[in-house]
Amino acid sequence: MTSPRDFEDDSADYWRRDERTIKLHGPEGFEGMRRAGRLAAETLDFITPYVQPGVTTDELDRLCDQFIRDHGAISAPLGYRGYPKSICTSINHVVCHGIPGEKRLQNGDIVNIDVTPILDGWYGDSSRMYFAGDVSVKARRLCDVTYEAMMRGIAVAKPGARLGDIGHAIQTYVEAQRFSVVRDFSGHGVGRIFHDAPNVLHYGKAGTGPVLKPGMFFTVEPMVNAGTWQVKILSDGWTAVTRDKQLSAQFEHSVGITETGVEFFTLSPMGLTKPPYTLETKAA
């Protein structure tokens, strides 16, 4: 995810900067992203049974990193701008970029795991929420709303629509549920570059921004807070937390605009969409 910097939602200069640099990919790009995206989804499937009370986030990081390496890829976050781990693990009021460490998950925790394997030069970027043990009704509802918001944003992505339509669909749904959308981070273009144009805001006005065209690849990854949308960065320079210490949740898919709509690159092969997960679930 990227920071949208300081600008107004409908800033023409901001959108023009994105339009000049947005890449359009052909069949080779779609095939590359299908493979990388599938590996990202397989990694999140693989780690699911390990997300239990008592496990350290370091152990989750080690397991994901080894899984990615075993499948002929490397983890993009490791060493990226000095980031020290292979995945991000964001627990409870951590909004994003939580650094794995010796902290053990507690019963009732919710955690976002964000992975980005690089396979044959293509970046597959995805994240999901997980429950450690029995979580509160409020936490479950927050995760449900966040997943639905992501899917509503992706549903409006098609040729001829505008990028702002995605953010508008997400924001209006989330705020109707009395939650808030984080504004300090955004989705982003993806492909052979980890973070590329365009920035994909998860709030804003319908009918604004670049027109969506076949071959555009980007992530949709709303961060939704139970309280205020405002966040702060901890002293490690990475970990973003809610200012009011209320819960936060996030889901992320990498997608591509096709001639007729949108293609998901990071759908779970096991049919795992949102928690609680049933590992026997099979893909349709």
C-alpha positions as CSV (number, residue, x, y, z in Angstrom):
1,M,0.0,0.0,0.0
2,T,1.1,3.5,-0.6
3,S,0.5,6.9,0.9
4,P,-1.7,9.2,-1.3
5,R,0.2,12.3,0.0
6,D,-1.6,15.5,0.6
7,F,-4.1,16.4,-2.0
8,E,-7.8,17.1,-2.5
9,D,-10.0,14.1,-3.6
10,D,-10.6,15.7,-7.0
11,S,-7.2,17.3,-7.6
12,A,-6.8,17.4,-11.3
13,D,-3.0,17.7,-11.0
14,Y,-2.9,14.6,-8.8
15,W,-4.9,12.5,-11.2
16,R,-3.0,13.7,-14.2
17,R,0.3,12.6,-12.6
18,D,-1.2,9.1,-12.3
19,E,-2.6,9.0,-15.8
20,R,0.8,9.8,-17.4
21,T,2.4,6.8,-15.7
22,I,-0.2,4.1,-15.6
23,K,0.9,1.0,-17.4
24,L,-1.3,-1.1,-19.7
25,H,-0.4,-4.8,-19.8
26,G,-1.1,-7.4,-22.4
27,P,-1.6,-11.2,-22.3
28,E,1.9,-11.9,-21.0
29,G,1.2,-9.6,-18.0
30,F,-2.1,-11.2,-17.2
31,E,-0.4,-14.7,-17.2
32,G,2.4,-13.5,-15.1
33,M,0.1,-11.9,-12.5
34,R,-2.1,-15.0,-12.5
35,R,0.9,-17.1,-11.4
36,A,2.2,-14.6,-8.9
37,G,-1.3,-13.8,-7.5
38,R,-2.1,-17.5,-7.1
39,L,1.1,-18.0,-5.1
40,A,0.1,-15.1,-2.8
41,A,-3.3,-16.7,-2.3
42,E,-1.7,-20.1,-1.7
43,T,0.6,-18.6,0.9
44,L,-2.4,-17.1,2.8
45,D,-4.2,-20.4,2.5
46,F,-1.1,-22.3,3.8
47,I,-0.7,-20.1,6.9
48,T,-4.4,-20.3,7.9
49,P,-4.1,-23.3,10.4
50,Y,-1.1,-21.7,12.1
51,V,-2.9,-18.6,13.1
52,Q,-3.8,-19.7,16.7
53,P,-3.4,-18.2,20.2
54,G,0.2,-18.7,21.4
55,V,2.0,-18.5,18.0
56,T,4.5,-15.7,17.5
57,T,4.2,-13.4,14.5
58,D,7.9,-14.2,13.9
59,E,6.9,-17.9,13.4
60,L,4.2,-16.9,10.9
61,D,6.8,-14.8,9.1
62,R,9.2,-17.7,8.9
63,L,6.6,-20.1,7.7
64,C,5.4,-17.8,4.9
65,D,8.9,-16.9,3.8
66,Q,9.8,-20.6,3.5
67,F,6.6,-21.4,1.7
68,I,7.3,-18.7,-0.8
69,R,10.9,-19.8,-1.3
70,D,9.9,-23.4,-1.7
71,H,7.7,-22.3,-4.6
72,G,10.5,-20.6,-6.5
73,A,9.8,-17.0,-5.4
74,I,11.1,-14.4,-3.0
75,S,9.2,-12.1,-0.6
76,A,9.0,-8.5,-1.8
77,P,8.7,-6.8,1.6
78,L,12.0,-8.3,2.9
79,G,14.5,-5.4,2.7
80,Y,12.1,-3.1,0.9
81,R,13.1,0.4,2.0
82,G,14.7,-1.3,5.0
83,Y,11.7,-3.4,6.1
84,P,13.1,-6.2,8.2
85,K,10.7,-9.1,7.6
86,S,9.0,-11.1,4.8
87,I,5.3,-10.4,5.7
88,C,3.3,-7.8,7.6
89,T,1.3,-8.9,10.6
90,S,-1.1,-6.2,11.9
91,I,-2.9,-7.1,15.1
92,N,-6.0,-5.5,16.6
93,H,-5.5,-1.7,16.5
94,V,-2.5,-1.9,14.1
95,V,-3.8,-0.6,10.8
96,C,-0.9,-1.9,8.5
97,H,2.8,-2.6,8.3
98,G,3.0,-4.4,11.6
99,I,6.5,-6.0,11.9
100,P,6.6,-9.7,13.0
101,G,8.4,-10.3,16.2
102,E,8.3,-12.3,19.5
103,K,4.7,-11.1,20.3
104,R,2.4,-14.1,20.7
105,L,-1.2,-14.0,19.5
106,Q,-3.8,-13.9,22.3
107,N,-7.2,-15.4,22.3
108,G,-9.6,-12.9,20.7
109,D,-7.0,-11.2,18.6
110,I,-7.7,-10.3,15.0
111,V,-4.7,-10.1,12.6
112,N,-4.1,-9.1,9.0
113,I,-1.4,-11.0,7.2
114,D,-0.1,-9.3,4.1
115,V,2.2,-11.2,1.6
116,T,3.8,-10.3,-1.7
117,P,5.8,-13.0,-3.5
118,I,7.8,-12.1,-6.5
119,L,7.5,-14.9,-9.0
120,D,9.3,-14.6,-12.4
121,G,9.5,-10.8,-11.9
122,W,5.7,-10.4,-11.2
123,Y,4.4,-9.2,-7.8
124,G,1.4,-11.0,-6.3
125,D,0.0,-8.8,-3.5
126,S,-2.8,-9.9,-1.1
127,S,-3.8,-9.8,2.5
128,R,-6.6,-11.3,4.7
129,M,-7.8,-11.0,8.2
130,Y,-7.6,-14.0,10.6
131,F,-9.1,-14.8,14.0
132,A,-7.0,-16.1,16.9
133,G,-9.4,-18.1,18.9
134,D,-12.8,-16.6,19.9
135,V,-13.2,-13.0,18.8
136,S,-15.8,-10.4,19.8
137,V,-18.9,-9.7,17.9
138,K,-17.6,-6.2,17.1
139,A,-14.4,-7.6,15.7
140,R,-16.3,-10.1,13.5
141,R,-18.6,-7.3,12.2
142,L,-15.6,-5.1,11.4
143,C,-14.0,-7.8,9.4
144,D,-17.2,-8.6,7.6
145,V,-17.8,-4.9,6.7
146,T,-14.2,-4.5,5.5
147,Y,-14.4,-7.5,3.2
148,E,-17.7,-6.4,1.8
149,A,-16.3,-2.9,1.2
150,M,-13.4,-4.3,-0.8
151,M,-15.7,-6.4,-2.9
152,R,-18.0,-3.5,-3.5
153,G,-15.1,-1.4,-4.7
154,I,-13.9,-4.1,-7.0
155,A,-17.4,-4.7,-8.4
156,V,-17.5,-1.2,-10.0
157,A,-14.1,-1.7,-11.7
158,K,-14.6,-2.1,-15.4
159,P,-13.6,-0.4,-18.6
160,G,-15.0,3.1,-18.8
161,A,-15.5,3.5,-15.1
162,R,-13.2,5.9,-13.2
163,L,-10.8,5.2,-10.4
164,G,-12.7,7.4,-8.0
165,D,-15.8,5.1,-8.4
166,I,-13.9,2.5,-6.4
167,G,-13.2,4.7,-3.5
168,H,-16.7,6.1,-3.5
169,A,-18.3,2.7,-3.4
170,I,-16.0,1.7,-0.5
171,Q,-16.5,4.9,1.5
172,T,-20.2,5.1,1.2
173,Y,-20.7,1.5,2.3
174,V,-18.3,1.7,5.2
175,E,-19.7,4.9,6.6
176,A,-23.2,3.6,6.3
177,Q,-22.1,0.9,8.7
178,R,-20.8,3.5,11.2
179,F,-17.1,2.7,10.6
180,S,-14.4,4.8,9.0
181,V,-12.0,4.4,6.0
182,V,-8.3,5.1,6.6
183,R,-7.1,7.9,4.3
184,D,-3.4,7.8,4.9
185,F,-2.7,4.7,2.8
186,S,-4.0,3.6,-0.6
187,G,-4.0,0.7,-3.0
188,H,-1.6,0.9,-5.9
189,G,-0.6,-0.2,-9.3
190,V,1.2,-3.5,-9.4
191,G,2.9,-5.8,-11.9
192,R,6.6,-5.9,-12.4
193,I,6.9,-3.1,-9.8
194,F,5.8,-3.4,-6.2
195,H,4.2,0.0,-5.9
196,D,3.3,1.7,-9.2
197,A,0.7,4.1,-10.5
198,P,-2.1,4.5,-10.0
199,N,-2.8,5.2,-6.3
200,V,-6.2,3.7,-5.5
201,L,-7.9,5.7,-2.9
202,H,-10.5,4.0,-0.7
203,Y,-12.6,7.1,-0.4
204,G,-13.6,10.0,-2.6
205,K,-16.0,11.1,-5.4
206,A,-17.6,9.0,-8.1
207,G,-16.8,10.1,-11.6
208,T,-13.3,11.4,-10.7
209,G,-9.9,10.1,-11.6
210,P,-8.4,8.3,-14.6
211,V,-10.7,6.2,-16.8
212,L,-10.1,2.5,-16.2
213,K,-8.8,0.7,-19.3
214,P,-8.1,-2.9,-20.2
215,G,-4.6,-3.9,-19.0
216,M,-4.5,-1.8,-15.8
217,F,-3.3,-3.8,-12.8
218,F,-3.8,-2.6,-9.2
219,T,-4.6,-3.5,-5.7
220,V,-7.8,-2.7,-3.8
221,E,-7.0,-2.9,-0.1
222,P,-9.3,-0.8,2.2
223,M,-8.3,-0.3,5.8
224,V,-11.4,0.2,8.0
225,N,-11.4,1.4,11.6
226,A,-14.0,0.9,14.3
227,G,-13.4,4.5,15.4
228,T,-11.8,7.5,13.8
229,W,-10.0,7.1,10.5
230,Q,-7.0,8.9,11.8
231,V,-3.7,6.9,12.3
232,K,-0.2,7.5,13.6
233,I,3.1,5.8,12.8
234,L,5.1,4.3,15.7
235,S,8.8,4.9,16.4
236,D,9.9,2.0,14.3
237,G,8.9,4.0,11.2
238,W,6.6,1.3,9.9
239,T,3.8,0.3,12.2
240,A,0.6,2.4,11.7
241,V,-2.0,2.3,14.5
242,T,-5.4,3.8,15.1
243,R,-5.1,7.1,17.0
244,D,-8.0,6.1,19.3
245,K,-6.6,2.5,19.8
246,Q,-9.8,1.0,18.4
247,L,-9.8,-2.0,16.1
248,S,-8.8,-1.9,12.4
249,A,-9.2,-4.5,9.6
250,Q,-8.0,-4.8,6.0
251,F,-8.4,-7.1,3.0
252,E,-6.5,-6.9,-0.2
253,H,-6.8,-8.3,-3.7
254,S,-4.7,-7.7,-6.8
255,V,-6.9,-7.3,-9.9
256,G,-6.6,-6.5,-13.6
257,I,-9.1,-4.6,-15.9
258,T,-10.2,-6.8,-18.8
259,E,-12.1,-6.0,-21.9
260,T,-15.4,-6.8,-20.2
261,G,-14.8,-6.3,-16.4
262,V,-12.2,-7.2,-13.8
263,E,-10.1,-10.3,-13.2
264,F,-9.1,-11.3,-9.6
265,F,-5.4,-12.5,-9.5
266,T,-5.4,-13.4,-5.8
267,L,-8.5,-15.5,-5.1
268,S,-8.0,-18.4,-2.7
269,P,-7.6,-21.8,-4.4
270,M,-9.2,-23.3,-1.2
271,G,-12.2,-20.9,-1.3
272,L,-11.1,-19.0,1.8
273,T,-12.5,-15.5,1.7
274,K,-13.0,-14.1,5.2
275,P,-12.8,-15.5,8.7
276,P,-13.7,-17.7,10.3
277,Y,-12.2,-20.1,7.8
278,T,-13.3,-23.7,7.2
279,L,-10.3,-25.5,5.8
280,E,-12.4,-28.1,4.1
281,T,-14.0,-25.5,1.9
282,K,-13.2,-26.1,-1.8
283,A,-13.0,-23.6,-4.6
284,A,-16.1,-23.4,-6.7
